Amino acid sequence: MVWEVARTVRVRLDVPDDRKSDLHATNTRFQYCANRTADWAWRYPEEDCVTSKNKAENAIYDDLRKETDDLHANLVQKAIKRATDDIDNCVDRLADGENTSKPEYDTFSIVYDKRAATYYRDKVSLATVNGRVDCDYDLPDDPEGTPHGEYLLNEDYSFATSTVHYDSESDEFYLHATMERELDASSPEKAEDSNVLGVDCNVDDHIAVTSTGQFIGNADYLNHQRREFEKRRASLQQTGTRSAHLTYQRIGDRFGRWSDDYLHRCSKEIVAEAQRHGCTHIAFEDLAQIRARISDGKKFQQWAFRELQEQTVNKAELAGIVVETVEPSYTSQQCSKCGCTLDENREGQQFACLDCSYTANADYNAAKNIARKLALKLQRGQKSPAGGAFCQYALKSGIMTVSATEVASDTPVSVERESTDKPTTSVVGS
């Protein structure tokens, strides 16, 4: 099985002082093309919006080339693609009943691929409205162990479509270099080769809890930071000045980077936990099916769950671990020991089975159910459920084995006794 993995590395560019204006002018043309495309393609609510890049190019590419004749042809195409992709996302949100509006582009962000940029390990050559500009990378003295060393300078990775950004506070340009690599990692295709780590995501308390009893991240802290950002944003929007608008953009970018980094550390801990227990798979609940559970004012949590899963997938791929999702019904109510599904089993963060008297932290119990669901799914994938060794899932006190009886009845069968006390809490970045 071959996987293609991608990593993004942020590296400062050493742009000659006399060429900075060329990059700014290029961005102005690029954003003009994106806005012109959005104006043409956005037709809501009178009719369907245009989300096809080819259709947009056929209609307005020639006009844009005339209007921005000094802009590289590939950058015009990339601006068109950016707008149609964003409108496609807007259409999806409208279909989900969310409020959205036509995309507008007024920040510094230029998309470059290998036709408009030439990438090297120590520099990049960028097409501008005034010819090419060579920009050296500002690399750490010792890149070992850094993203620059692991990806940017690693010959196993090749450059893909990347973006150039500008930080007005520091007057610095940055390349967000996308590095790609193909991995020939053998995925465990037989159930007997599988060991699953279950992960339960939460709106409150901890962001994620694993079937091995690790409590990761602090959802309350993440939500608090989000609320503080929203308060500041509302205050700046009421002010309405140009200065307030620029400040709003800066704090929005700052919060976005902070939350991405926070979830990065959480996803890193999830993959590390899977590696510690020799897991071949990580199981999450299917986001599409739990969306209704956290809708109506909790869109940020939906984004956080999606981002956490995506970041976990990226890191797990490099570790040779498969990430899959399972149907989420009854993961919170079902007893992971006997299979009882009474709603009364769970009260807040405490799970106490009314049938077998098993007690545990409610999210830990749910994580075990999630792991077990994927183990059952993998076991059913065998030609004969009774054949071969049994699929396992990792617990804090060892492993649980899915038997042929379970595959037939879908009821937990305890193979190994485990303690029922609350797992030790491990909080990332709180």
N, C-alpha and C positions, 0 to 999 in steps of 0.2 A: 504494500500500500504506500503510495507516495503522497505526502502532504506538502502544500506550499504555505510557508509561514511568512508573515510580514511583520517588521518592527519599524517604528518611527523614532528617529534620533534627532534631537534638536541641537543644532550646532551654530554658534555665532559666526557670521561672515565678516571678514575684513574687507570692506568695500572701500576703494579709493575715494577720497573726499570729493574729487572732481567728477565722480561718476554716480554719486548718490542721487543727484537730481534726475539722472536718466532712469533709475529704478522707480523713483516716484512718478515720473511721467508715464512709464510703462504701466504702473499700477492704475493710474488714472484712466488710461485707454482700456485696460483689462476690465475694470469695474464698469466703465461705460458700456462695453459690449455685453456684460452680464445683465446690467439694468435694462438695456434695450431689448434683450432677449426675454427678460421677465415681463416687461411691458407688453410684448407681442404675444407671449404664450399664456399669460394669466387672463382667463376669460370667465372666471367665477363671479357671480352666480348665473349669468345669462346662458353660458354654454360650457362644454367641457374644456378644461385647460389642456394645453399641448405639453406632453411630457416626453415626446420623441425627439432625441437629438437630431436624427436624420431629417425629420420633417422641419425642424427649426432651421437647420443649416440650409436646406433647399430654399427656404423662404427668405431668410435675411442675411445669410453669410456674405453674399456679394455686396450688399449695401454696407455692411459693417466693415468690410475690407476697404471700401472707398472712403468711408468716414474716418477710419483709423489706418491710413495707408502706411504709416511707419511702424505699425505693430506687427510682429511676427504672425504669419498665417496660423500657425499651430496654437498660439495664444488666443486668437479669435475663436478657434474651435473649442479650446478648453473653457473659455468664458461661456460659450453657448451651452456646453455640457454641464457646467456648474449650475447654471440657471434652470435648465430642464430637470436635472436631478433633484434640485431643491424643490421645484414645483411638484415633482412626483411625490416627494415626501409630504408636501402640504396636502396633496390630494388624498393621501392615505389618512392623514389626520382628520380631514374633513369627513371622510368615510366613517371614521370612528366617533364622529360627533364632536370633535374638538374645534375650538376657535383658532383660526389662523388667517394670515393675510399674505398678500403678494410679497415675495422676497425682495429685499432692497440691499444694495451693496455700497457701503461707504467706508470700509476699513481697508487696510493694506493686506492683501492676500492674493498672490499670483500662483497659478498652477503651472508647473513645468514638467514636461516629459523629455525623453532623450532626443526629440527633434528640436526643441527650443533650448535645451541645456545639455552640456557635456559634463558628465560627472567623473571626478577623479577621487582618489583616496585622501588627497590633501587640499583640493580646491574644486570649485565648480565654475564653469563658464556659462553665463546667462545671456540670452538674447534680450535686448532692450530696444527702445525706439531709436537709439543712437548707436547701433552696432552692439557687439558683445562686450561684456565686462567680466574679467576674471577676478574671482573672490577667493582668497585663501580661507581655510577653516581655522578657527581658534580652538585648538585641541588641548586637552590637559597634558601636563608634562609627563605624567604616568597614566596612560589610558587603560591599563590593565584593570579589569573589573568594572569599568564604566561602560555605558551604552556605546560610547565612541569606539572603545576597544573591542567590544563583543560583536558589534554589528557594522559600524561605519568602516572600520579598518580591517574587518574580517573578509578575506578573499572568498570565503564560502558564500557571502551575501553579495547580491548585485543590486544596483540602484534601480528604482522604479519611479513612477510619477510622484513628484514631491511638491511642496509649496514653499514659497518665500514670504516671510512675515516681517513687519517692522514694529519695533517698540518705540513709541514716541517719547516715553519717559527717559529712556537711556540713549535715544538716537542710535539704535543698533538694529542691524538686519540679521535675521535668523533663517536658516534653511531647516525645514522639517523634512529630513531625508527619509524616504521610505525604502527600507532594505528588505529584499526578498530572498528566500532560500527554499529549495526543495529538500525535504527530508524523506528518506526511504525508511520509514518506521513501520515495523510490523505490528498491526493492530491485533489484539487477541480476538480471534474469530470463533473460538470454541468456548463454551461456557465453562469448561473445567480449567481454562487458563485465566479466568476472570476473578478479580477481587474489587469490590465496589466501595467507594466512599460516598455516603449520602450527605447532602448539604441542604439545610432549610434556611431560606432567606426570610427576613423579618422587617416589618415597618417600624417597630418599636424595639427597645432593649438592644440586643446584639444584632448586627447586620446578618451574620451567618453563624449557624451552629452545625457541626459535623457529627456524623454517626460515631466518631471516635471520641466524642465528648469535648471537643475544642470549641470555645465560644470566641468568635472572631469579630472585631470591630465594634463600634458603638453607634447604633442607628439614631439614638436620641441625640448624641453629639452632632452627627451629620445633619439631622433635621434642625437642630438649634442654629447651626451655622447658616443653613439655608434661610431660616426665618429672619435672622439678622440681616442677611443680604437683601431679602425682600423688603424689609423695613427701610433700609437705606435707599434702595432703588425707588420705592414709592415716594420718599421724601425728595429725591432728586428730580423725579418726573413732575412733581408738583411745582418745583422751582421753575423749570421750563427754559432755563438759559442755555446758551451754547456751552458754557463752561460746565454746567450741571450735566449736560448730555455727554460730554467727553469723560467726565468723572464716572458717570454711570457705566460707560463702555469699559473703562479701566477696571472698575471693581467687579464687573461682570466677568471679564477675562480672568481676573485674579481668582475669583471664586471657582470658575470653571477649572482652572489649573489645579487649585487646591483639592477640589472634590475628586478630580481624576486621579490625583496622586494618592489620596486617601483610599480610594477603591483599588488602586494598583497594589498598595500594601496588603489590603485584605485578600485580594485574589492570589497574591504571592504566598500568603500564609496557607490558603486552602490547598494550593498545589504542593507546598512543602509538607503539609499533613498527609496528603495522599502518598507522597514519596516515602515518608517515614514508615508508613504501614504497608508498603509494597502494593499499592492499589493500581490496577490497570484501567479503571474507569472512575469518573466522578459523575454523580447523578444530581441534577437540579429538577425542580418542578417546572413544567411547561409554562413559560411566561404568558403565552397567548391565552391559556385557560385560567390563569389566576388574575388576569387583568381586571375582571369585573369585581373581584374581591377588594382591590385597592384603588378603585376609580373614584371619581367625584372629589376633586381637590387634592388627590394624592399622586398626581402625574410625576412629581419629582421622585417618589419611591419607585414608580415604574421605570423611570430612567435609570435610577441607581441599581435596580435589580438587573436590568438589561446590560448596563455597563459592567457590573460585577461578573456576570456570566461571560460576556465577550472577552474581558480581560483574562478570566480564568481559562477560557478556550485557548487564547494566544499562548499563555505560559504552559498550559498542559501539553500542547502540541510539541513544544520543544523538549518536554520531558517524556514524550512517547505515551502520554495518557489520553484516553478518549473521554470526551465530555458528552453526555447524553441527557435528555430530559424525559420525565415520566409524567403521566396523567396525575393531577394533584388531589383527586377526591379522597377524602377520609384520612389524609396523612396526619391531620391534627387531632382527629377524634379517635383513630384506631389505636388500640393497645398493641405495642410492638412485641409483646410477649405472648398474648393469647389470641389476639385478633378481634376482641370485642370492639364495637364501633358506636357505643352509646355517646350522645352529645354531652352528657353529664360527666364523662370521664375527664374533661378538661375544664379547668377553672383558672383563667389568667395564665400565668407562667407555670402552674403546677398541673401535672397529669397524675390522676389516681384512678386506676381501673376498678370499676365497681364489680367486675366479675372475678378477676384473679388477685386483686389488691396490689398489683404492681404499681409502684410510684416512681416518678422521675421528673426532671425538668421537661416541660411540655415541648419545647423546641428540640431538645435532644431526642425525645420520643419520636417526633415528626421526622427528624433526620434519619433515624433508623428505618422508619417506614419507607422513606424515599429510596434509601439504599436497597432495601429489600425488593421494592417494585422493579428496579432495574435488574437486580439479580434474577428475579423471576422471568423477566423479559428475555434476558440472555439465555437462561436455561431452557425456555420454551423454544429458542432458536435451534436447538438440537433436533435431529431427525427423530430421536427417541428420548423423551424426558427421563426415562429410567436408565439410559445408557451413559457410560462415562462417569467421571468424577462430578461432584456437585459444585455449583457456583457459590462463591462466598461474598460476604460483605463485612467491612471492618467495623468493629465496636471498640469502646475504650478498654474493654477487658479481653480483647482477642478478636475472634471472628465468629460469624454465624453462617451456617451452611444451609443453602436452599436444597431441600430434598425433593424426590420425585412426588411424594405425597403432597407437598406444598404446591408444586406445579399444577397438580390436579385439582386441589381444593382451594388454593389461594389463601390458606390460613397459616399463620406462623407456627413453626414447629421448633421448639427450643432444643438446640443441640448442646449448648454450653451455657451454664449459669453465669450470670453477671451481677455485680453489685448494683443497687438501685439508688444510691446516693447521688446527689447533684454533681455533675462533672465539674472539674476545676475550670474556673473562668480564665480565659486568656484574651485580653483586650488589646487590639492593635491601635496605637496612636491616640488613645483617649487621654 
